[in-house]
Amino acid sequence: MSRITAELRSFGATYRIIDLPAEAGSSFVKMPWIMRILLENVLRKGSDEAVAAMKKALFQWLEAGTSEAEIEFYPTRVLMHDTTCGPALADIAAMRSVLVEEGADPAILNPVLSVDVSSDHSLPVDFFASPEALRNNMAAEMHRNAERYRFAKWASTTLKGLRVHPPGTGIMHTLNLERLATVVSAKDIDGQCWAYPDTLIGTDSHTPMINGIGVLAWGVGGLEAESVFFDMPVMLRLPEVVGVKLTEKLPAGVLGTDLALHVTQRLRQSDLSGKFVEFFGPGVSTLSAGTRACVANMAPEYGASSGFFPVDGNTLDYLRQTGRSVEQIALIEDYARRQSLWFDPEAEPRYSEVVEIDLSTVVPGIAGPRRPQDRIAFVDTGSSLQAASRRKTLRRFDETTPPDGAVAIAAITSCTNTSDPELLIAAGLLAKKANAAGLRPPHWVKTSLTPGSPAAQRYLVRSGLLPHLEAVGFGIAGFGCATCIGNSGALTQPVIDGMREHGIVPVVVLSGNRNFPGRVHPDLDAGFLTSPPMVIAYALAGDVNRDI
């Protein structure tokens, strides 16, 4: 079966492309953007039988909004972190040993596509609120994980196509946003340069964060990712796509975190298991790429496989800000417009179901004390903790003993909210005012700032805000997931003593994505998710028993 192809000229270069609108015909305009990308993938990579089955299933899907058909998906690249890559690399090392035993060349066994590995899931927060915290935490990380990192180093120098990003370079999803994502890829195939959508799978549930800039991706298990290394497809049922129509715009002072928590609460009311979410409508155009990434990151929390935002001018703005080349940005726009993958705020694609959200109704908020979908007003943090802990009242003691509801950990952490400069700048501005007023957190609060990449440190330095963050206890403690995935380190001694001697109920307040009991620290059952500036506000207050 021949495919309809065409030439695309961009910035003086010529590319071969699948002519997606011509292949899809008149029904193309009704397809969700996700379906357009999946169709292009099968047309370019699939067998004749796979293409015929995909077309039949897709047009049936447009009628019913659902399908039982299974399709093959070939991602452009794979993204792993330092803990999930270990078993995969051990498998490959073992297979190469077998090749040697059989008299074959082990060098023939290499990934056939690009594989990036981050070193971000092993950073501890042993040291904090100190100018030496970053250096000391990184030293502790290297000491604890030296053998594993040596193995990763071996793999990076032995396997072609495998790139390991060393400790201190950032969180995998931030790296993906700032440096790795091409949005549109180009590759020489049989003497012709082909252009096609950048897609990937990752071995982390928050892989969909990259959906915020129009790259279709989702998380899979390590074994499934390993099979993709060697040109095996990801098999998936043609997904139901839930459209979330956004209207109006966010009020002044409402941040990306607030929208992410609002969307999580709203979408958790539907069963999204195994479904893909796509955002559409005029409200999308009002959101920066950073805000979109915050919302896309929370896809696992609202129960979906993706939270996809198509490419538009705001996407290109972000790519310029993060140093992508003029040629690459031109290719992205030219390709997306030619293939009808460019976002149209007036479009009304066919979705399995539609949920509407009026952005003007979103307000600043916080979620907790145990689930990310339990968004509440700030005034209700104390009462929600009281109900969850089954206390008749939240107790206060003397000034040296933390009360019930004491903030044991206040962490600006996670790719969710540290990849958007607006959120960290907002935190820095609040810290600047707090420092001018002489405010400091109580002695029991463990504070930390672990942004997604060193880029955050650089713009906080350039803006003059990092010294103010350091003054209120939020100096940079490392570049990694840290507290967000439970590497929060020990609690302060006053909290440990208060729990042992008085049975206090302390909490964590963080800008992460999950707050399940024990997620951040095994001794903390209660946690609240909120924006970076509000993390600082609660740290300064010292407890959650008030309307912040």
Summary of the structure (lengths in Angstrom):
residues: 548
radius of gyration: 24.1
end to end distance: 64.0
largest distance: 78.9
contacts: 2043
relative contact order: 0.13
helix: 43%
strand: 18%
